[in-house]
């Protein structure tokens, strides 16, 4: 069986590249961290990979706005190469700061989206680090299975998803299947703070493009791949919500690998 090769982008301030590469390896892929400057020097290096991951952290110290400097660097040096990568069937995932980068790049929810989206300060006005439950709400994204539930940690200060035209824009994005993940309560009902940790409109936790091959999400799947990673009260048998199993973060990586094989 062919090995799936994953490129994990490194850049100043990114601090989750090793954990993210490790999560991919645990899922069965070959993961290689590559500095963004080396990638810009040789954009053709993307041809050797099937998945690109932009991990979490604080790229370039989140100066100006979260993810903006790295996004600008990638736009100028890799914009066409990334477009070709997705067009040929490659997958891209951005986690936390990586999600912010994808939004600044315009890769999610995509240039053809019926409403623009951005990421801004949490409603709480502070950095939020806590565990949340999520439900996948699309069927065309290889990282997800529609209606699957996940239990993952968040750690961000600028994670609130805001939409052009507010609720009307969110409705258009939802109808276009661009809202890939939503926060849910542990009981499966509509969440309130802190179950929705940042106040994102429509409880959105992740966005995708029209192809489903580009996914950005605020929670960190790489931080919950073993039972010991979970809070003490959730380390036993798999938890359930409304009779449905709740998966760890490795499920997203395994889904993507299965989709490419």
C-alpha positions, 0 to 999 in steps of 0.5 A, a space after each residue: 500500500 502506497 505511503 501517504 506523504 504529508 508536508 508540515 509547514 514550519 515558520 517562525 513562531 509556529 510551535 506545533 509542527 512536531 506534535 502535528 507530524 507525530 500525529 500524522 505518523 501515528 495515523 500511518 503517514 510519512 510526515 516531513 516538517 519543511 520550513 516555509 522559506 525552503 518551500 518558497 525556494 522550491 515550490 515544486 517540492 509540493 509535487 512529492 506530497 499528497 497533504 499539506 498541513 499548516 500547524 498551530 502556534 503564533 506565526 511571526 508572533 501574530 504581529 499585525 493580525 493572526 496568521 497575516 504575515 505567514 499568509 502574505 509570505 505564502 501568497 507571494 511565494 506559493 500562491 500558484 503552487 498551492 492552487 495547483 496542489 489542490 487542483 490535482 487532488 492534494 489535501 490541505 489542513 490548517 489548524 488554529 493559527 494554520 486556519 487563520 493563515 488559510 482564511 487570510 490566503 482566501 483558501 477557505 471558505 474559498 474565492 467562490 464562497 457566497 459570503 466572506 469570512 474572517 477570524 477575530 477576537 474571542 467574545 470573551 476578550 481573552 485567550 481561551 484554552 479548554 476542551 470542546 465537542 464538535 460535529 462534522 456538518 459536511 459530507 464532501 471533506 476527506 478529513 471528516 465524516 458527516 455527523 461524526 463527533 469529536 472531543 478536542 482542545 482549543 487554545 486561541 485568542 482570535 478564534 471567533 469566526 465572523 461572516 460578511 452580512 452576519 447571519 444571512 452570510 452564515 446561512 449562505 455559507 451553510 447552504 453552500 456546505 462551507 461550514 465544516 464543523 460546529 461546536 456542540 454541547 456535551 448533551 448534543 444541544 446548541 452550545 453556549 459559552 464555554 461550549 462555544 469558546 469564542 462566540 463564532 457565528 452559527 457555532 462554526 468551528 471550521 470551514 472548508 472550500 467547495 472541493 472539501 479538500 481544504 479544511 481549516 479548524 480552530 481546535 487541535 486534533 493533534 493534541 488528542 490522539 491518545 487516551 492519556 491526552 484527554 481530561 481525567 474524566 474522559 479517559 475511559 471508554 469512548 464517550 457518547 453524545 445521543 448514542 453516537 461515539 465521540 472520536 479523538 483527533 486522530 480520526 481526522 488524520 485517519 479519515 484523510 489517509 483513507 480517502 487518499 488510498 
